[in-house]
């Protein structure tokens, strides 16, 4: 009986993982509006880039399973373009997760989520740079999406009164190394 439950659990995890690998990662509902209490930095125009719904927050007891699922999907995606897209979307989710945690008055967790978002975007940049070196050209929409995502990250951190040095460095890296290789 115990073997049957284990087999059913493993099959369910595999099916959920394959469903995410086969279908593109997308949000089920629009992102909630930003409600930051910090003094916003004057931005000439807000960046029109919708962040996906973050889902379960790190404060939830089942967050461990979400994190495990994301690590499994990361291992299963082998195509560099899809992997970069996955990293960008993960960064967007973590950025919005940080906003939700900031609104819940949990600044330490919010900063950790924002750091994870920046790390995901750095992985996307690294994957795209490696792909550009081997293949020579990148899909323009992916570089544009990464650029918009970094701009939104900078806008959110600026509105929260946080440092944006890491995001600025990534933006520079993208414009220098990926901006000229697009199709």
Number of C-alpha atoms within 10 A of each C-alpha: 6 6 8 9 10 11 12 11 12 11 12 12 14 14 12 12 16 14 13 16 17 9 8 12 15 12 15 10 10 11 15 14 11 13 12 15 12 11 10 14 13 10 10 6 7 11 15 10 12 16 23 23 20 22 14 15 18 17 11 8 9 11 14 14 11 14 13 11 17 16 11 16 19 14 10 13 16 10 11 14 17 17 20 25 22 24 24 25 25 23 30 28 23 27 30 28 26 29 27 24 21 21 15 11 12 14 15 12 19 23 18 16 25 25 17 17 26 24 17 21 27 22 18 27 23 15 19 25 20 13 17 17 12 9 9 12 16 20 13 15 11 18 23 15 15 25 18 17 24 23 19 21 25 21 21 24 21 18 19 19 15 13 11 14 10 14 21 15 11 18 20 14 16 22 13 11 15 19 16 12 17 15 11
